[in-house]
């Protein structure tokens, strides 16, 4: 089931994972299970509707320990950050000109791109 670009951006921008992969109401995905770590939620099942509701019930388990799963999602280890270098890299960007002529969303994407590049 394709997700809206807003949903994908919002989830990705906040480094979250979405646990429901099927529509939960008349072909639309209205329910979300969001987590910040792969393997914390498991056994997600749609269980039919309750009474005369047209929404699917969602059943899932919260796992006590995350299973080790290889993930494309990377997390930052702030204990190993060279904040001086990080500040220097971001300080080289002409912030007074970078968002010039752009709206809020485009300005965020410019900032996010520079931030992610500096993290590398």
C-alpha distances in whole Angstrom, upper triangle without the diagonal:
4,6,10,13,15,13,12,16,17,16,17,20,21,21,18,16,13,13,10,7,6,7,11,12,12,9,8,8,12,13,13,15,17,19,21,22,20,21,22,20,19,18,16,15,14,18,18,19,23,25,24,21,18,16,15,18,16,19,19,22,24,25,29,29,26,26,26,23,23,21,21,21,25,27,30,34,36,39,39,39,41,41,44,42,39,41,43,40,38,42,42,39,41,39,41,40,36,35,37,36,32,30,29,26,27,30,28,26,29,31,28,28,32,31,29,31,34,32,33
4,7,9,12,10,10,13,15,14,15,18,19,19,17,15,13,14,12,9,9,10,13,14,14,11,10,9,13,14,14,16,17,19,21,22,20,22,23,21,21,21,18,18,17,21,21,22,25,28,27,24,20,19,18,20,19,21,21,24,25,27,30,30,27,27,27,24,23,21,20,20,24,26,29,32,34,37,38,37,39,39,42,40,36,38,40,37,35,39,39,36,38,36,38,36,33,31,34,32,29,27,26,22,24,27,24,23,26,27,24,25,29,28,26,28,31,30,30
4,6,8,6,7,10,11,11,12,15,16,16,14,13,10,12,11,9,10,10,13,14,15,12,9,8,11,12,11,14,14,17,18,20,19,21,22,20,20,21,18,18,18,21,21,22,25,28,27,23,20,18,18,20,18,20,20,23,23,25,28,28,25,26,26,23,23,20,19,19,22,24,27,30,32,35,35,34,37,36,39,37,34,36,38,35,33,36,37,34,35,33,35,34,30,28,31,30,26,24,23,19,21,24,21,20,24,25,22,23,26,26,24,27,29,28,29
4,5,5,6,9,10,11,12,14,16,17,15,15,13,15,14,13,13,13,15,15,16,13,11,10,11,13,13,16,16,18,20,22,21,24,24,22,23,24,21,22,21,24,24,24,27,29,28,24,21,19,20,22,20,23,23,26,26,28,31,31,28,29,29,26,26,22,21,20,23,25,27,31,32,35,36,34,37,36,38,37,33,35,37,34,31,35,35,32,33,31,32,31,28,26,28,27,23,21,20,16,18,21,19,18,22,23,20,21,25,25,23,26,29,28,29
4,5,5,6,8,10,10,12,14,15,15,15,14,17,16,15,17,16,18,19,20,17,14,13,15,16,15,17,16,19,19,21,21,24,25,23,25,26,23,24,24,27,27,28,30,33,31,28,25,23,23,25,23,26,25,27,27,29,32,31,28,29,29,26,25,21,19,19,21,23,25,29,30,33,33,32,34,33,35,34,30,31,33,30,28,31,31,28,29,27,29,28,24,22,25,23,20,18,17,13,15,18,16,14,18,19,17,18,21,21,20,23,25,25,26
4,5,5,6,8,10,10,12,14,14,14,13,17,16,16,18,17,18,19,20,18,15,13,14,15,14,16,15,18,18,21,21,24,24,23,25,26,23,24,24,27,27,27,29,32,31,27,25,22,23,24,23,25,25,27,26,28,31,31,28,29,29,27,26,22,20,19,21,22,24,28,29,32,33,31,33,32,34,33,29,30,32,30,27,30,31,28,28,26,28,27,23,21,24,22,19,16,15,11,14,16,14,13,17,18,16,18,21,21,20,23,25,24,26
4,6,5,6,8,10,11,12,11,11,10,13,13,13,14,14,15,17,18,16,13,10,11,12,10,13,11,14,15,18,18,21,21,19,21,22,19,21,20,24,24,24,27,29,28,25,22,20,20,21,19,21,21,23,23,25,27,27,24,26,26,24,23,20,19,17,20,21,23,27,28,31,32,30,33,32,34,33,30,31,33,30,28,31,32,29,31,28,30,29,26,24,27,26,22,20,18,14,17,19,16,16,19,20,17,19,22,21,20,23,26,24,26
4,6,5,6,8,10,11,10,10,9,13,13,13,15,15,17,19,20,18,15,13,14,14,12,13,12,14,14,16,16,19,20,19,20,22,19,21,21,25,26,26,29,32,31,27,25,22,22,23,20,22,21,23,23,24,27,26,23,24,24,21,21,17,15,14,17,18,21,24,26,29,29,28,31,30,33,31,28,29,31,28,26,30,30,28,29,27,29,28,25,23,26,25,22,20,18,15,16,18,16,14,18,18,15,17,20,19,18,21,23,22,23
4,6,5,6,8,10,10,11,12,16,16,16,19,19,21,22,24,21,18,16,16,17,14,16,14,15,15,17,18,21,21,21,23,25,23,25,25,28,29,30,32,35,34,30,28,25,25,26,23,25,24,26,25,26,28,28,25,26,26,23,22,18,16,14,16,17,19,23,24,28,28,26,28,27,30,28,25,26,28,25,23,26,27,24,26,23,26,25,21,19,23,22,18,17,15,11,13,15,12,11,14,15,12,14,17,16,15,18,20,19,21
4,6,5,6,9,9,11,11,15,15,16,19,19,20,21,23,21,18,15,15,15,12,14,11,13,13,16,17,20,20,19,22,24,21,24,24,27,28,28,30,33,32,28,26,23,24,24,22,24,22,24,23,24,26,26,23,25,25,23,23,19,17,15,17,17,19,22,23,27,27,26,28,27,30,29,25,26,28,26,24,27,28,25,27,24,26,26,23,21,24,23,20,17,15,12,14,16,12,12,16,16,13,15,18,17,16,19,21,20,22
4,6,5,6,5,7,7,11,13,14,17,17,18,20,23,20,17,14,14,13,10,11,8,10,10,12,13,17,16,16,18,21,18,21,21,25,26,27,28,32,31,28,26,22,22,22,19,21,19,21,19,21,23,22,20,21,21,19,19,16,14,12,14,15,17,21,22,25,26,25,28,27,30,29,25,27,29,27,25,28,29,27,29,26,29,29,25,23,27,27,23,21,18,15,17,19,15,15,18,18,14,16,19,18,16,20,21,20,21
4,5,5,6,8,10,13,15,16,19,20,21,23,25,23,20,17,18,17,14,14,11,11,10,13,13,17,17,18,20,22,20,23,24,27,29,30,32,35,35,31,29,26,25,25,22,24,22,23,21,22,24,23,20,21,21,18,17,14,12,10,12,13,15,19,20,23,24,22,25,24,27,26,22,24,26,24,22,25,26,24,26,24,27,26,23,22,25,25,22,20,18,15,16,17,14,12,16,15,12,13,16,15,13,16,18,16,18
4,6,8,11,13,16,18,19,22,22,24,26,28,25,22,19,19,19,16,16,13,13,12,14,16,20,19,20,23,25,23,26,27,30,32,32,34,37,37,33,31,28,28,28,25,26,24,25,23,24,26,25,22,24,23,21,20,16,14,12,13,13,14,18,18,22,22,21,23,22,25,24,20,21,24,21,19,22,24,21,23,21,23,23,20,19,22,23,19,18,15,12,14,14,10,10,13,12,9,11,14,12,11,15,16,15,17
4,5,9,11,15,17,19,22,22,23,25,28,26,22,19,19,18,14,14,10,10,9,12,14,17,17,17,21,23,22,25,25,29,30,31,32,35,35,32,30,27,26,26,23,24,22,22,20,21,23,22,19,21,21,20,19,16,15,11,12,12,13,16,17,20,21,20,23,21,25,24,20,22,25,23,20,24,25,23,25,23,26,26,23,21,25,26,22,20,17,15,17,17,13,13,16,15,11,14,16,14,13,17,18,16,18
4,7,10,13,16,17,21,22,23,26,28,26,23,20,20,18,15,14,10,9,6,9,11,14,14,15,18,21,20,23,25,28,30,31,32,36,36,32,31,27,26,26,23,23,21,21,19,19,20,19,16,18,18,16,16,12,11,8,9,9,11,14,16,19,20,19,22,21,25,24,20,22,25,23,21,25,26,24,27,25,28,28,24,24,27,28,24,23,20,18,19,19,15,15,18,16,13,15,17,14,12,16,17,15,16
4,7,10,13,14,18,19,20,22,25,23,20,17,17,15,11,10,6,6,5,7,9,12,12,12,15,18,16,20,21,24,26,27,29,32,32,29,27,24,23,22,19,19,17,17,16,17,18,18,15,17,17,15,16,12,12,9,11,11,14,17,18,22,23,22,25,25,28,27,24,26,29,26,25,28,30,28,30,28,31,31,27,26,30,30,27,25,22,19,21,22,18,18,21,19,16,18,20,18,16,20,21,18,20
4,6,9,11,15,16,17,20,23,21,18,15,15,13,10,8,6,5,6,7,7,10,10,10,12,15,13,16,18,21,24,25,27,30,31,27,26,22,20,20,16,17,15,15,14,15,17,16,13,15,15,13,14,11,11,9,12,13,16,19,21,24,25,25,28,28,31,30,27,29,32,29,28,31,33,31,33,31,34,34,30,29,33,33,29,27,25,22,24,24,21,20,23,22,19,20,23,21,19,22,24,21,22
4,6,8,11,13,14,17,19,17,15,11,12,10,6,6,5,7,9,10,10,11,11,10,11,13,11,14,15,18,20,21,23,27,27,24,22,18,17,16,13,14,13,14,14,15,18,18,15,16,18,15,16,14,14,13,16,17,20,23,25,28,29,28,32,31,35,34,30,32,35,32,31,34,36,34,36,33,36,36,32,31,34,34,30,28,25,22,25,26,22,22,25,25,21,23,26,24,22,25,27,24,25
4,6,10,12,12,16,19,17,15,11,12,10,7,5,6,8,11,11,9,10,10,7,8,10,7,10,12,15,17,19,21,25,25,22,20,17,15,14,11,11,9,11,11,13,16,17,14,15,17,15,16,14,16,15,18,19,22,25,27,29,30,31,34,34,37,36,33,35,38,36,34,38,39,37,39,37,40,40,36,35,38,38,34,32,29,26,28,30,26,25,29,28,25,26,29,27,25,28,30,27,28
4,6,8,9,12,15,13,11,8,10,7,6,6,9,11,14,15,13,13,13,10,10,10,7,8,9,13,14,16,18,22,22,19,17,14,12,12,9,10,10,12,14,16,19,20,18,18,20,18,19,17,18,18,21,22,26,28,30,33,34,34,37,37,41,39,36,38,41,38,37,40,41,39,41,39,41,41,37,36,39,38,34,32,30,27,29,31,28,27,30,30,27,28,31,30,27,31,33,30,31
4,7,9,12,14,11,11,8,11,10,9,10,12,14,16,17,15,15,16,13,12,12,9,10,10,14,15,17,20,23,23,20,18,15,13,14,11,13,13,15,17,18,22,22,20,19,21,18,19,17,18,18,22,23,27,30,32,35,35,35,39,38,42,40,37,39,41,39,37,41,42,39,41,39,42,41,37,36,39,38,34,32,30,27,29,31,28,27,30,30,27,28,31,30,28,31,33,31,31
4,6,9,11,8,8,7,10,9,10,12,14,17,20,20,18,18,19,16,15,13,10,9,8,12,12,14,17,20,20,17,15,12,10,12,10,13,13,17,19,21,24,25,23,23,24,22,23,21,22,22,25,27,31,33,36,38,39,39,42,42,45,44,41,43,45,42,41,44,45,42,44,42,44,43,40,38,41,40,36,34,32,29,31,33,30,29,33,33,30,31,35,33,31,34,36,34,35
4,6,7,5,5,4,7,8,10,13,15,18,22,22,21,21,21,18,17,16,13,11,9,12,12,13,16,18,18,15,12,9,8,11,11,14,15,19,21,23,27,28,26,26,28,25,26,24,24,24,28,29,33,35,37,40,41,41,44,43,47,45,42,44,46,43,41,45,46,43,44,42,44,43,40,38,40,39,35,33,31,28,30,33,30,29,33,34,31,32,35,34,32,35,38,36,36
4,7,7,6,5,6,6,9,12,15,18,22,23,22,22,21,18,17,16,12,10,7,10,9,9,12,15,14,11,9,6,5,8,8,12,14,17,20,22,26,27,26,26,28,26,28,26,26,26,29,30,33,36,38,41,42,42,45,44,48,47,43,45,47,45,43,46,47,45,46,43,45,45,41,39,42,41,37,34,32,29,32,34,31,31,35,35,32,34,37,36,34,37,39,37,38
4,6,5,6,7,9,12,15,18,21,25,26,25,25,25,21,21,19,16,14,11,12,10,9,12,14,13,9,6,5,6,10,11,15,17,21,23,26,29,31,29,30,32,30,31,29,30,29,32,33,36,39,41,44,45,44,48,47,50,49,45,47,49,47,45,48,49,46,47,44,46,46,42,40,42,41,37,34,33,30,33,35,32,32,36,36,34,35,39,38,36,39,42,40,41
4,6,8,10,12,15,18,21,25,28,29,28,28,28,24,24,22,18,16,13,14,12,11,14,16,13,11,7,8,9,13,14,18,20,24,26,29,33,34,32,33,35,32,33,31,31,31,35,36,39,42,43,47,48,47,50,49,52,51,47,49,51,49,46,50,50,48,49,46,47,47,44,41,43,41,38,35,34,31,34,36,34,33,37,38,35,37,40,40,38,41,43,42,43
4,7,9,12,14,17,20,23,26,27,26,26,26,23,22,21,17,16,13,15,13,14,17,19,17,14,11,10,11,14,15,18,20,24,26,28,32,33,31,31,32,30,30,28,28,28,32,33,37,40,41,45,45,45,48,47,50,49,45,47,49,46,44,47,48,45,46,44,45,44,41,39,41,39,36,33,32,29,31,34,32,31,35,36,33,34,38,37,35,38,41,39,40
4,6,9,11,15,17,20,23,25,24,25,25,21,21,21,17,16,13,16,14,14,17,19,18,15,11,10,11,14,14,17,19,23,24,27,30,31,29,29,31,29,29,27,27,26,30,31,34,37,38,42,43,42,45,44,47,46,42,43,46,43,41,44,45,42,43,41,42,41,38,36,38,36,33,30,29,26,28,31,29,28,32,32,30,31,35,34,32,35,38,36,37
4,6,8,11,13,17,20,21,20,21,21,18,18,18,14,14,12,15,14,14,17,20,19,15,13,10,10,12,12,15,16,19,21,23,27,28,25,26,28,25,26,24,24,23,26,27,30,34,35,38,39,38,41,41,44,43,39,41,43,40,38,42,43,40,41,39,40,40,36,34,37,35,32,29,27,24,27,29,27,26,30,30,28,29,33,31,30,33,35,33,34
4,7,10,13,16,19,21,21,22,21,18,19,19,15,15,12,15,14,14,16,18,17,14,12,9,10,11,11,15,16,19,20,23,26,28,26,27,29,27,28,25,25,24,27,28,31,34,35,38,39,38,41,40,44,43,39,40,43,41,38,42,43,40,41,38,40,40,37,34,37,35,32,29,27,24,27,29,26,26,30,30,28,30,33,32,30,34,36,34,35
4,7,10,13,17,19,18,19,18,15,16,16,12,12,11,13,14,13,15,18,18,14,13,9,9,9,8,11,12,15,16,20,23,24,22,24,26,24,26,23,24,22,25,26,29,31,33,36,37,37,40,39,42,42,38,39,42,40,38,41,42,40,41,39,40,40,37,35,38,37,33,30,28,25,28,30,27,27,31,30,28,30,33,31,30,33,35,33,34
4,6,10,13,15,15,16,14,12,13,14,11,12,12,15,16,16,18,21,21,18,16,13,12,12,9,12,11,14,14,17,20,21,19,21,23,21,22,20,20,19,22,22,25,28,29,32,33,33,36,35,39,38,35,36,39,37,35,38,39,37,39,36,38,38,35,33,36,35,31,29,26,24,26,28,25,25,28,28,25,27,30,28,26,30,31,29,31
4,7,10,12,12,12,11,8,10,12,9,11,12,15,17,18,19,23,23,20,19,15,14,12,9,10,9,11,11,13,16,17,16,17,19,18,20,18,19,17,20,20,23,25,27,29,31,31,34,34,37,37,33,35,38,36,34,38,39,37,39,36,39,39,36,34,37,37,33,31,28,25,28,29,26,25,29,28,25,27,30,27,26,29,31,28,30
4,7,9,10,12,10,9,12,14,12,15,16,19,21,22,23,26,27,23,22,19,17,16,13,14,12,13,12,14,16,17,14,17,18,17,18,16,16,14,17,16,19,22,23,26,28,27,31,30,34,33,30,31,34,32,31,34,36,34,36,33,36,36,33,31,34,34,31,28,25,23,25,26,23,22,26,25,21,24,26,24,22,26,27,24,26
4,6,7,9,7,7,11,14,13,16,18,21,23,24,25,29,30,26,26,22,20,19,15,15,12,12,10,12,13,13,11,14,15,14,16,14,15,12,14,14,16,19,20,23,24,25,28,28,31,31,28,30,33,31,29,33,35,33,35,33,36,36,33,31,35,35,32,30,27,24,26,27,23,23,26,25,21,23,26,23,21,25,26,23,24
4,7,10,8,10,13,17,16,20,22,25,27,28,29,33,34,30,29,25,24,23,19,19,16,15,13,13,14,13,11,14,14,14,14,12,13,10,11,10,13,15,17,19,21,21,24,24,28,27,24,26,29,27,26,30,31,30,33,30,33,34,30,30,33,34,30,29,26,23,25,25,21,21,24,22,19,21,23,20,18,22,22,19,21
4,6,6,9,12,15,15,19,22,24,27,29,30,34,35,31,30,27,25,23,20,19,15,14,12,11,12,11,8,10,10,10,11,9,11,9,10,10,13,15,17,19,20,21,25,25,29,28,25,28,30,29,28,31,33,32,35,33,36,36,33,32,36,37,33,32,29,26,28,28,24,24,26,25,21,23,24,21,19,23,23,20,21
4,6,8,9,13,13,17,20,23,26,28,29,33,34,31,30,26,24,22,19,17,14,13,11,10,12,10,7,8,8,7,9,7,10,9,11,12,15,17,20,22,23,24,27,28,31,30,28,30,33,31,30,34,35,34,37,35,38,38,35,34,38,38,35,33,31,28,29,30,26,25,28,27,23,24,26,24,21,24,25,22,22
4,6,7,10,12,15,19,21,24,26,28,32,33,30,29,26,23,21,17,16,12,10,9,7,9,8,5,5,7,7,10,10,13,12,14,15,18,19,22,24,25,26,30,31,34,33,31,34,36,34,34,37,39,38,40,39,42,42,38,38,41,42,38,37,34,31,33,33,30,29,32,30,27,28,30,27,25,28,28,25,26
4,7,10,11,15,18,20,24,25,26,30,32,29,28,24,22,20,16,14,10,8,6,5,7,7,5,7,10,11,14,13,16,14,16,15,19,20,22,24,25,26,30,31,34,34,31,34,36,35,34,37,39,38,41,39,42,42,39,38,41,42,38,37,33,31,33,33,30,29,32,30,27,29,30,28,25,29,29,26,27
4,7,8,11,14,17,20,22,23,26,28,25,25,21,18,16,12,11,7,6,5,6,9,10,8,10,13,12,15,15,17,16,18,18,21,23,25,27,29,30,33,34,37,37,34,36,39,37,36,40,41,40,42,40,43,43,40,39,42,42,39,37,34,31,33,34,30,30,33,32,28,30,32,29,27,30,31,28,29
4,6,9,13,15,18,20,22,26,27,25,24,21,17,15,12,9,6,5,6,7,10,11,10,10,13,12,15,15,18,18,20,21,24,26,28,30,31,33,36,37,40,39,37,39,42,40,39,43,44,42,45,43,46,46,42,41,45,45,41,39,36,34,36,37,33,32,35,34,31,32,35,32,30,33,34,31,31
4,6,10,12,15,18,19,23,25,23,22,19,15,13,10,8,5,6,9,9,13,14,13,13,16,15,18,18,21,21,24,24,28,29,32,34,35,36,40,40,44,43,40,43,45,43,42,46,47,46,48,46,49,49,45,44,47,47,43,41,39,36,38,39,36,35,38,37,34,35,38,35,33,36,37,34,35
4,7,10,13,15,17,21,22,20,19,15,12,10,7,6,4,7,10,12,15,16,15,15,18,17,19,19,21,20,23,24,28,30,32,34,36,36,40,40,44,43,40,42,45,42,41,45,46,44,46,44,47,47,43,42,45,45,41,39,36,33,35,37,33,33,36,35,32,33,36,34,32,35,37,34,34
4,6,9,12,14,18,19,17,16,13,10,8,6,5,6,10,13,15,18,20,19,19,21,20,23,22,24,24,27,28,32,34,36,38,39,40,44,44,47,46,43,45,48,46,44,48,49,47,49,47,49,49,46,44,47,46,43,40,38,35,37,39,36,35,39,38,35,36,39,37,35,38,40,37,38
4,6,9,11,15,16,14,12,10,6,6,5,6,9,12,16,18,22,23,22,22,25,23,26,25,26,26,29,30,34,36,38,40,42,42,46,45,49,48,45,47,49,47,45,49,50,48,50,47,50,49,46,44,47,46,42,40,38,35,37,39,36,35,39,39,36,37,40,38,36,39,41,39,40
4,7,9,12,14,12,12,10,6,5,6,7,10,14,17,19,23,25,24,24,27,26,29,28,30,29,33,33,37,39,41,43,45,45,49,48,52,51,48,50,53,50,49,52,54,51,53,51,53,53,49,47,50,49,46,43,41,38,41,42,39,39,42,42,39,41,44,42,40,43,45,42,43
4,7,10,11,9,9,8,5,6,8,10,14,17,20,23,26,28,28,28,31,29,32,31,32,32,35,36,39,42,44,46,47,48,51,51,54,53,50,52,55,52,51,54,55,53,54,52,54,53,50,48,51,49,46,43,41,38,41,43,40,40,43,43,40,42,45,43,42,45,47,44,45
4,6,7,6,6,6,5,6,9,12,15,19,22,25,28,30,30,30,33,32,34,33,34,34,37,37,41,43,45,47,49,49,52,52,55,54,51,53,55,53,51,54,56,53,55,52,54,53,50,48,50,49,46,43,40,38,41,43,40,40,44,44,41,43,46,44,43,46,48,45,47
4,6,6,8,8,8,7,11,12,16,19,22,25,28,31,31,31,35,34,36,35,36,35,39,39,42,44,45,48,50,50,53,53,56,56,52,54,57,55,53,56,57,55,56,53,55,55,52,50,52,51,47,44,42,40,43,45,42,42,46,45,43,45,48,46,44,48,49,47,48
4,6,9,10,11,11,14,16,20,23,26,29,32,34,34,35,38,37,40,39,40,39,42,42,45,48,49,51,53,53,57,56,59,59,56,57,60,58,56,59,60,58,59,56,58,58,55,52,55,53,50,46,44,42,45,47,44,45,48,48,46,48,51,49,48,51,53,50,52
4,7,9,11,12,16,18,22,25,28,31,34,37,36,37,40,39,41,39,40,40,43,43,46,49,50,52,54,54,57,56,60,59,56,57,60,58,55,58,60,57,58,55,57,57,54,51,53,52,48,45,43,41,44,46,43,44,47,47,45,47,50,49,47,51,53,51,52
4,5,8,9,13,16,19,23,25,29,32,34,33,34,37,36,38,36,37,36,39,40,43,45,46,49,51,50,54,53,56,56,52,53,56,54,52,55,56,53,54,51,53,53,50,47,49,48,44,41,39,37,40,42,40,40,44,44,41,43,46,45,44,47,49,47,48
4,7,10,13,16,19,23,25,29,32,34,33,34,36,34,36,34,35,34,38,38,41,44,45,48,50,49,52,51,55,54,51,52,55,52,50,53,54,51,52,50,51,51,48,45,47,46,42,39,37,35,38,40,38,38,42,42,39,41,44,43,42,45,47,45,46
4,6,9,13,16,19,22,25,28,30,29,30,33,31,33,31,32,31,34,35,38,40,42,44,46,46,49,48,51,51,47,49,51,49,47,50,51,49,50,47,49,48,45,43,45,44,40,37,35,33,36,38,35,35,39,39,36,38,42,40,39,42,44,42,43
4,6,10,13,17,19,22,25,27,26,27,30,28,30,29,30,29,32,33,36,39,40,43,45,45,48,47,51,50,46,48,51,49,47,50,51,49,50,47,49,49,46,43,46,45,41,38,36,34,37,38,36,35,39,39,36,38,41,40,38,41,43,41,42
4,7,10,14,16,19,23,25,24,25,28,27,29,28,29,29,32,32,35,37,39,41,43,43,47,46,50,49,46,48,50,48,46,50,51,49,50,48,50,50,46,44,47,46,42,40,37,35,38,39,36,36,40,39,36,38,41,39,38,41,43,40,42
4,7,10,13,16,19,21,20,21,24,23,26,24,26,25,28,28,32,34,36,38,40,40,43,43,47,46,43,44,47,45,43,47,48,46,48,45,48,48,44,42,45,45,41,38,35,33,36,37,34,34,37,37,34,36,39,37,35,38,40,37,38
4,7,10,13,16,19,18,19,22,22,24,24,26,25,28,28,31,33,35,37,39,39,43,43,47,46,43,45,48,46,44,48,49,47,49,47,49,49,46,44,47,47,43,40,38,35,38,39,36,35,39,38,35,37,40,37,35,39,40,37,38
4,7,9,13,15,14,15,19,18,21,20,23,22,25,25,28,30,32,34,35,36,40,40,44,43,40,42,45,43,42,45,47,45,47,45,47,48,44,43,46,46,42,40,37,34,37,38,34,34,37,36,33,35,37,35,33,36,37,34,35
4,6,9,12,12,13,16,17,20,20,23,21,24,24,27,28,30,32,34,35,38,39,42,42,39,41,44,43,41,45,47,45,48,45,48,48,45,44,47,47,43,41,38,36,38,39,35,35,38,37,33,35,38,35,33,36,37,34,35
4,6,9,9,11,15,16,19,19,21,20,22,21,24,25,27,28,30,32,35,35,39,39,36,38,41,40,39,42,44,43,45,43,46,46,43,42,45,45,42,40,36,34,36,37,33,33,36,35,31,33,35,32,31,34,35,31,32
4,6,6,8,12,13,17,17,20,19,20,20,23,24,26,27,29,30,34,35,38,38,36,38,41,39,39,42,44,43,46,43,46,47,44,43,46,47,43,41,38,36,38,38,34,34,37,35,32,34,35,32,30,34,34,31,32
4,7,9,12,15,18,19,22,20,21,20,22,22,25,25,27,29,33,34,37,37,35,37,40,39,38,42,44,43,46,44,47,48,44,44,47,48,45,43,39,37,39,39,35,35,38,36,33,35,36,33,31,34,34,31,32
4,6,9,12,15,16,19,18,18,18,20,20,22,23,25,27,31,31,35,35,33,35,38,37,37,40,42,41,44,42,46,46,43,42,46,47,44,42,39,37,38,38,35,34,37,35,31,33,34,31,29,32,32,28,29
4,6,8,12,12,16,14,15,15,18,18,21,22,23,25,29,30,33,33,31,33,36,34,34,38,39,39,42,40,43,44,40,40,43,44,41,39,36,34,35,36,32,31,34,32,28,30,31,28,26,29,29,25,26
4,6,10,11,15,15,16,16,19,20,23,24,25,27,30,32,35,34,32,35,38,36,36,39,41,40,43,42,45,45,42,41,45,46,42,41,38,36,37,37,34,33,35,34,30,31,32,30,27,30,30,27,27
4,7,9,13,13,14,14,17,18,21,22,22,25,28,30,33,32,30,33,35,34,34,37,38,38,41,40,44,44,40,40,44,45,41,40,38,35,36,36,33,31,34,32,29,29,31,28,25,27,28,24,24
4,6,10,11,12,14,17,18,22,23,23,25,28,30,33,32,30,33,35,33,33,36,37,37,40,39,42,42,38,38,42,43,39,38,36,33,34,34,31,29,31,30,27,27,29,27,23,26,27,23,23
4,7,9,10,13,16,17,21,22,22,23,27,28,31,29,28,31,33,30,31,34,35,34,37,37,40,40,36,36,40,41,37,37,34,31,32,32,29,27,29,29,25,25,26,24,21,23,24,21,20
4,5,8,10,14,16,19,21,21,22,25,26,29,27,25,28,30,28,28,31,32,31,34,33,37,36,32,33,36,37,34,33,31,28,28,29,26,24,26,25,21,21,23,21,18,20,22,18,18
4,6,10,13,16,19,21,20,21,24,25,28,25,23,26,28,25,25,29,29,28,31,30,34,33,29,29,33,34,30,30,28,25,25,26,23,21,22,22,18,18,20,19,15,17,19,16,15
4,7,10,13,16,19,18,18,21,22,25,24,21,24,26,23,23,27,27,26,29,28,32,31,28,28,31,32,29,28,26,23,23,24,21,19,21,20,16,16,18,16,13,16,17,14,14
4,7,10,13,15,14,15,18,19,22,20,18,21,23,20,21,24,25,24,28,27,30,30,27,27,31,32,29,29,26,24,24,24,20,19,20,19,15,16,17,14,11,14,15,11,11
4,7,9,12,12,12,16,16,20,19,16,19,22,20,20,23,24,24,27,26,29,30,27,27,31,32,29,29,26,24,24,24,20,19,21,19,15,16,17,14,12,14,14,11,12
4,6,9,9,9,12,13,16,15,13,16,18,17,17,20,22,22,25,24,28,28,25,26,30,32,29,28,26,24,24,23,20,19,20,18,15,16,16,12,11,13,12,8,10
4,5,6,7,11,12,15,15,13,16,19,18,18,21,23,24,27,26,30,31,28,29,32,35,32,32,29,27,28,26,23,23,23,21,18,19,18,15,14,16,14,11,12
4,5,5,9,9,13,13,11,14,17,16,17,19,22,22,25,24,28,29,26,27,31,33,31,31,28,27,27,25,22,23,23,20,18,19,18,14,14,16,14,11,13
4,6,9,10,13,14,13,16,18,18,19,21,24,25,28,27,31,32,30,31,34,37,35,34,31,31,31,29,26,26,26,23,21,22,21,18,17,19,16,13,15
4,7,9,12,12,12,14,16,16,18,20,22,23,27,26,30,31,29,30,34,36,34,34,32,31,30,28,26,26,25,22,21,21,20,17,16,17,14,11,13
4,6,9,9,8,11,13,13,14,16,18,20,23,22,26,27,25,26,30,33,31,31,28,28,27,25,23,23,22,19,18,18,16,13,14,14,11,9,11
4,5,5,6,9,10,11,13,14,16,18,21,21,25,26,24,26,29,32,31,31,29,29,28,26,24,24,22,19,19,19,16,14,15,14,11,10,12
4,5,5,6,8,10,10,12,14,16,19,19,22,24,22,24,27,30,28,29,27,27,26,23,21,22,21,17,17,18,15,13,14,14,11,10,13
4,5,5,6,9,10,10,13,15,18,18,21,23,22,24,27,30,29,30,28,28,27,24,23,23,21,19,19,19,16,14,16,15,12,12,14
4,5,5,6,9,10,11,13,17,17,21,22,20,23,26,29,28,29,27,27,26,23,22,22,20,17,17,17,14,12,14,13,9,10,11
4,5,5,6,8,10,12,15,15,19,20,18,20,23,26,25,26,24,24,22,20,18,18,17,14,14,14,11,9,11,10,6,7,10
4,6,5,6,9,10,13,13,16,18,17,19,22,25,24,25,23,23,22,19,18,19,17,14,15,15,12,10,13,12,9,11,13
4,6,5,6,9,12,13,16,18,16,19,22,25,24,26,25,25,23,20,20,20,17,15,16,16,12,12,14,13,9,12,14
4,5,6,8,11,12,16,16,14,17,20,23,22,24,23,22,21,18,18,17,15,13,14,13,9,9,11,9,6,9,11
4,5,6,9,9,13,14,12,14,17,20,19,21,19,19,18,15,14,15,12,10,11,11,7,7,10,9,7,10,12
4,5,8,8,11,13,12,15,17,21,20,22,21,21,20,17,17,17,14,12,14,14,11,11,14,13,10,13,16
4,6,9,11,12,11,15,16,20,20,22,21,22,20,17,18,18,14,13,15,14,10,12,14,12,11,14,15
4,6,9,9,7,11,13,16,16,18,18,18,16,13,14,14,11,10,12,12,8,10,13,12,11,14,16
4,6,6,6,9,10,14,14,17,17,18,16,13,15,15,12,11,15,14,11,13,16,15,14,18,19
4,5,5,7,9,13,12,14,14,16,14,10,12,13,10,9,13,13,10,12,16,15,14,18,20
4,6,7,7,11,12,14,14,17,15,11,14,15,12,12,16,16,14,16,19,19,18,21,23
4,6,5,9,10,13,14,16,13,11,14,14,11,12,15,15,13,16,19,18,18,22,23
4,6,9,9,11,12,13,10,8,10,11,7,8,12,11,10,13,15,15,15,18,20
4,6,5,8,9,10,8,5,8,9,7,8,12,12,12,14,16,17,17,20,22
4,6,9,11,12,10,8,12,13,11,12,15,15,15,18,20,20,21,24,25
4,7,10,12,9,9,13,13,12,14,17,17,17,20,22,22,23,26,27
4,7,8,6,6,9,10,9,12,14,14,15,18,19,20,21,24,25
4,6,5,6,9,10,11,12,14,15,17,18,20,21,23,24,26
4,6,5,6,9,10,10,12,14,15,16,18,20,21,22,25
4,5,5,6,9,10,10,12,14,15,16,18,20,21,23
4,5,5,6,9,10,10,13,14,15,17,18,20,22
4,5,5,6,8,10,11,12,14,15,17,18,21
4,5,5,6,8,10,10,12,14,15,16,19
4,5,5,6,9,10,10,12,14,15,17
4,6,5,6,9,10,11,12,14,16
4,5,5,6,9,10,11,12,15
4,5,5,6,8,10,11,13
4,5,5,6,9,10,11
4,6,5,6,9,10
4,5,5,6,9
4,5,5,7
4,5,5
4,5
4
